[in-house]
C-alpha cells in the first residue's frame, strides 16, 4: 500500500487507451518520487475491461500504486464526479504532489480539484524539479519547482507552493520523456469504493457521488482525427514571421516534403493566417522532440523555444545573426531563407 506523501499522476484515458502525456508524467513522477524517497501513485477511473487492463501497464511505466475507480457512471469524463473522486482520494491518502496532463480534460479537472482542496496549481509546466526554497527567514525543503514560461513567454518562471499541499501542476504533452515499459515491475492495485447517493453523505473511507454531481450528462462525443502529427515526426520544418508571406511559406512546406518531414510554425505565422493552428509549435501549440528541427525565419522567443528546444538537432535559418534562436541551435545559417532553403533542397536532392 502506498504511503502518505507520494507523487501522483491523474491518468487520462479514452476507450481504455491511456493518454501519452499521462505515461510521460509517470516517468517524471517516478524520478521525483525517487528524489523524495516516496512512492508513485496513479489515479485511474473508468468502466470497462480495457480500463481495468490498464492498471498493469501503468505499473510497468512507473506506478507503485494504482487507485482504480471502476464504475459505470465514471465511464466518460464529467467534471463534477471526477472532481469529487480525485479530491476525495487526495484527502484520504495525502499525496504531496499531484500531476495532470495539460490536455482539455486536465485543464478542466485540475483547477476544480485545486479549488476543492484549497491549494495552488501551476498550469502548462514545461519542467518539474525538486529543490529547497527560502523566504522571509523560512527554509522549505524538497519543494516541487514548477517551471513554465510566463509574461507572454518572455521569461521562464519557477513557481513553488511552500505552505499548501498537495502541490499540483498540469504539464504539457511531449516535454517529458516517456519511460520504457518494464513488465517485471510489481505494484498494488487499490480498488476505490465509489457509491452513489441522492443526497450528500459525509464519509472518510469511501467516495460518494451525489445526483447533483451528474447535473451534466454526455449526449454525444465527436472526435476529430488528428491531421498533423507534429509530436511523432522525426523531422519538423517550421516557419516564422520571417518567412514574410503565405507564398513564402510554400518554401517551408517544400523543404518539409523534400526531407519527409512535417510542417511546423511559430505562433506569429499562425496568427498571420499563413498556416493552421494544428501546425503551431511552442507553449501554446505542440511540444516536439524530433531528430531534426529546422527553424526558418523564427526569432526564437521563450514561448517558441519551450516547444522545441529538446529536439535532437536544431538548424536555425535567420537573416539576423543575433536572433535568440541561435542560442539553442546546434547549427545556424545567417542569411536570407528565400535563398538558403532552395539551396538546401537542391543539395539534398543532388545527394539523394
C-alpha positions in Angstrom: 0.0 0.0 0.0 1.2 3.5 -0.8 2.4 5.8 2.0 1.3 9.4 2.6 3.4 11.9 0.7 3.6 10.0 -2.6 3.8 11.6 -6.0 0.6 11.0 -8.0 -0.4 11.2 -11.6 -4.1 11.6 -12.6 -4.3 9.3 -15.6 -6.4 10.4 -18.6 -7.8 7.5 -20.7 -10.1 7.3 -23.7 -11.7 3.9 -24.6 -9.2 2.1 -22.5 -6.1 3.8 -24.0 -4.0 6.0 -21.7 -3.1 9.4 -23.0 0.6 9.6 -23.9 1.1 12.6 -21.6 -0.1 10.5 -18.6 2.5 7.9 -19.4 5.2 10.6 -19.8 4.2 12.0 -16.4 4.6 8.6 -14.8 8.2 8.6 -15.8 8.9 12.0 -14.3 6.7 11.2 -11.2 8.9 8.2 -10.5 12.0 10.4 -10.8 10.6 13.0 -8.4 9.4 10.3 -6.0 12.9 8.8 -6.0 14.4 12.2 -5.1 11.9 12.4 -2.2 12.1 8.8 -1.1 8.4 8.1 -1.6 6.2 6.1 -3.9 4.4 6.8 -7.2 0.7 6.6 -7.5 -1.7 6.7 -10.4 -5.4 7.6 -10.3 -7.4 5.7 -12.9 -11.2 6.0 -13.5 -13.4 4.2 -16.0 -15.9 1.5 -16.6 -14.7 -1.2 -18.9 -12.4 -4.3 -19.1 -10.0 -2.3 -21.2 -9.7 0.3 -18.4 -9.1 -2.3 -15.8 -6.4 -3.8 -18.0 -4.6 -0.5 -18.0 -3.5 -0.9 -14.3 -0.6 -3.4 -15.0 0.5 -1.1 -17.9 0.7 1.9 -15.6 2.7 -0.2 -13.1 5.1 -1.1 -15.9 5.6 2.6 -16.7 6.4 3.5 -13.1 3.4 3.5 -10.8 3.8 1.7 -7.5 0.1 2.0 -6.6 -2.9 2.3 -9.0 -6.1 3.7 -7.5 -8.8 2.2 -9.7 -12.3 3.6 -9.6 -14.3 1.2 -11.7 -17.9 2.3 -12.0 -20.3 2.6 -14.9 -21.1 6.3 -14.4 -17.4 7.1 -14.5 -17.0 5.7 -17.9 -16.9 9.1 -19.6 -15.2 12.2 -18.1 -17.6 14.5 -16.3 -16.2 17.4 -14.4 -18.2 17.2 -11.1 -17.9 13.5 -10.3 -14.3 13.3 -11.3 -13.5 16.3 -9.1 -15.2 14.6 -6.2 -13.3 11.4 -6.9 -9.9 12.9 -7.1 -10.3 15.4 -4.3 -11.7 12.6 -2.0 -8.7 10.3 -2.8 -6.3 13.1 -2.1 -7.9 13.8 1.3 -7.8 10.2 2.2 -4.3 9.3 1.1 -2.5 12.6 1.3 -0.1 12.7 -1.7 2.3 15.7 -1.6 2.3 16.1 -5.4 -0.4 15.6 -7.9 0.2 16.0 -11.7 -2.1 16.2 -14.6 -1.6 16.4 -18.3 -2.2 19.8 -19.8 -5.0 18.5 -22.1 -8.5 19.7 -22.5 -9.5 17.3 -19.7 -6.6 18.1 -17.4 -7.1 21.8 -17.8 -10.7 21.4 -16.8 -10.2 19.0 -13.9 -7.1 20.3 -12.2 -8.3 23.7 -11.2 -11.6 22.3 -9.9 -9.7 19.9 -7.7 -7.3 22.7 -6.5 -10.3 24.8 -5.6 -11.9 21.9 -3.7 -8.7 21.3 -1.8 -7.9 25.0 -1.3 -4.4 24.5 -2.7 -2.3 26.0 -5.5 -2.0 25.0 -9.2 0.6 25.9 -11.8 -0.7 25.4 -15.4 1.2 24.3 -18.5 4.5 23.4 -16.9 7.4 22.5 -19.1 9.7 21.2 -16.4 9.4 19.8 -12.8 12.2 19.6 -10.3 12.7 19.1 -6.5 14.6 21.8 -4.6 14.8 23.9 -1.5 13.3 27.4 -1.1 13.9 30.2 1.4 11.7 33.2 2.0 11.2 35.6 4.9 13.6 33.6 7.1 11.9 30.3 6.5 13.5 27.4 4.6 11.3 24.8 2.9 13.0 21.6 1.8 12.1 19.3 -1.1 9.5 21.5 -2.7 8.2 20.9 -6.2 9.7 23.5 -8.6 7.0 24.1 -11.2 8.7 25.7 -14.3 6.9 27.4 -17.1 7.2 30.4 -19.5 5.4 33.5 -18.2 4.6 37.1 -19.2 3.8 36.1 -22.7 6.7 33.8 -23.0 9.3 36.5 -22.2 10.7 34.8 -19.1 10.9 31.3 -17.6 9.3 31.3 -14.1 9.8 28.9 -11.3 6.8 28.6 -9.1 6.6 27.0 -5.6 3.8 26.3 -3.2 5.5 26.1 0.2 2.6 26.2 2.6 -0.2 24.3 0.9 -0.4 20.6 -0.1 -0.7 18.9 -2.3 1.5 20.7 -4.8 -0.3 20.5 -8.1 0.6 21.2 -11.7 -0.6 20.5 -15.3 2.2 19.5 -17.6 2.4 19.9 -21.4 2.4 16.9 -23.6 5.8 16.0 -25.0 8.0 17.9 -22.6 8.8 14.7 -20.6 10.4 11.6 -22.0 8.0 8.6 -22.0 9.5 5.8 -19.9 10.1 2.4 -21.4 7.6 -0.3 -20.1 9.2 -2.6 -17.6 6.9 -5.7 -17.3 8.9 -7.0 -14.4 7.8 -4.1 -12.1 5.4 -5.0 -9.4 2.8 -2.8 -7.8 -0.5 -2.7 -6.0 -4.0 -2.1 -7.5 -6.3 -0.5 -5.0 -10.0 -0.7 -5.8 -11.6 2.6 -4.8 -15.1 2.2 -3.2 -17.4 4.6 -5.0 -21.1 4.8 -4.2 -24.0 6.8 -5.4 -26.4 8.7 -3.2 -29.3 11.1 -3.8 -28.1 13.4 -1.1 -24.6 14.4 0.2 -23.0 11.8 2.6 -20.1 12.6 4.9 -17.6 9.7 4.6 -13.9 9.5 5.2 -13.4 6.0 3.9 -15.3 6.0 0.5 -16.2 8.2 -2.3 -19.9 9.1 -2.5 -21.2 10.7 -5.7 -24.5 12.6 -5.5 -27.2 13.1 -8.1 -26.2 16.8 -8.3 -22.7 15.6 -9.5 -24.4 14.4 -12.6 -26.3 17.6 -13.5 -24.5 17.4 -16.8 -24.5 14.3 -18.9 -22.7 13.4 -22.1 -25.1 13.1 -25.0 -22.6 12.6 -27.9 -18.9 12.6 -28.3 -17.4 13.8 -31.6 -13.7 13.4 -32.0 -11.8 14.8 -35.0 -9.0 12.8 -36.3 -5.5 14.4 -36.0 -4.4 15.7 -39.3 -0.9 16.8 -38.3 1.3 14.6 -36.2 3.9 17.0 -35.0 4.7 15.1 -31.9 5.5 11.9 -33.7 7.5 13.5 -36.5 11.2 12.7 -36.9 11.8 15.9 -38.9 9.9 19.2 -38.4 10.4 22.2 -40.6 8.9 25.3 -39.1 8.4 28.8 -40.4 8.0 32.0 -38.6 7.1 35.6 -39.3 10.4 36.0 -41.1 9.1 33.9 -44.0 7.2 37.1 -45.0 4.0 35.8 -46.6 1.8 32.8 -47.3 3.5 32.4 -50.6 6.9 32.4 -48.9 5.6 29.7 -46.5 5.4 27.4 -49.5 9.2 27.2 -49.4 8.9 25.8 -45.8 6.4 23.2 -47.0 8.6 22.2 -49.9 11.6 21.7 -47.7 9.5 19.6 -45.3 8.2 17.4 -48.2 11.8 17.0 -49.5 13.1 15.8 -46.1 10.0 13.6 -45.4 9.1 15.8 -42.5 6.1 17.7 -41.1 5.4 21.4 -41.3 5.5 23.4 -38.1 5.1 27.1 -37.4 5.6 29.8 -34.8 2.6 31.5 -33.2 3.3 34.6 -35.3 3.0 32.7 -38.5 -0.3 31.1 -37.4 -1.7 34.4 -36.2 -0.8 35.8 -39.7 -3.0 33.2 -41.2 -0.3 31.6 -43.2 -0.8 28.1 -41.7 -3.4 26.4 -39.4 -3.1 26.3 -35.6 -2.6 22.5 -35.7 0.9 23.2 -37.1 1.9 25.5 -34.2 5.0 24.6 -32.1 5.5 26.2 -28.7 4.0 26.9 -25.3 0.5 27.5 -26.8 1.0 24.8 -29.5 2.6 21.4 -29.6 5.8 20.4 -27.9 8.1 18.4 -30.2 11.2 16.2 -29.9 12.2 15.4 -33.5 15.6 14.1 -34.6 15.9 17.3 -36.7 14.1 20.6 -36.2 14.7 23.3 -38.8 13.5 26.8 -37.8 13.1 29.1 -40.8 12.6 32.8 -40.1 11.8 32.2 -36.4 13.3 34.7 -34.0 13.2 32.2 -31.1 11.1 33.6 -28.3 11.0 31.8 -25.0 7.4 30.7 -25.8 8.6 29.0 -29.0 11.8 27.5 -27.6 9.8 25.9 -24.8 8.2 23.7 -27.5 11.2 22.6 -29.5 14.5 23.0 -27.5 14.6 19.3 -26.6 15.0 18.4 -30.3 18.0 16.1 -31.0 19.4 18.5 -33.6 18.3 22.1 -34.4 19.1 24.0 -37.5 18.2 27.7 -37.5 18.0 29.9 -40.6 17.6 33.6 -39.9 18.8 36.8 -41.5 19.5 38.3 -38.1 22.8 36.8 -36.7 21.7 38.0 -33.2 18.3 36.2 -33.2 17.7 34.3 -29.9 17.0 31.1 -31.9 20.8 30.7 -32.5 21.3 30.3 -28.7 19.6 26.9 -28.8 20.5 25.8 -32.3 23.2 23.2 -32.9 23.7 24.6 -36.4 23.0 28.1 -37.7 22.8 29.8 -41.1 22.6 33.6 -41.0 21.1 34.5 -44.4 18.0 35.1 -46.4 15.9 32.0 -46.1 14.4 32.6 -49.6 17.9 31.9 -50.9 19.1 29.4 -48.3 16.1 27.0 -48.5 16.3 26.4 -52.3 20.0 25.7 -51.9 19.3 23.2 -49.1 16.6 21.5 -51.2 18.9 21.3 -54.3 21.8 20.0 -52.2 19.6 17.3 -50.6 18.1 16.2 -53.9 21.5 16.1 -55.6 23.0 13.9 -52.8 19.9 11.7 -52.8 
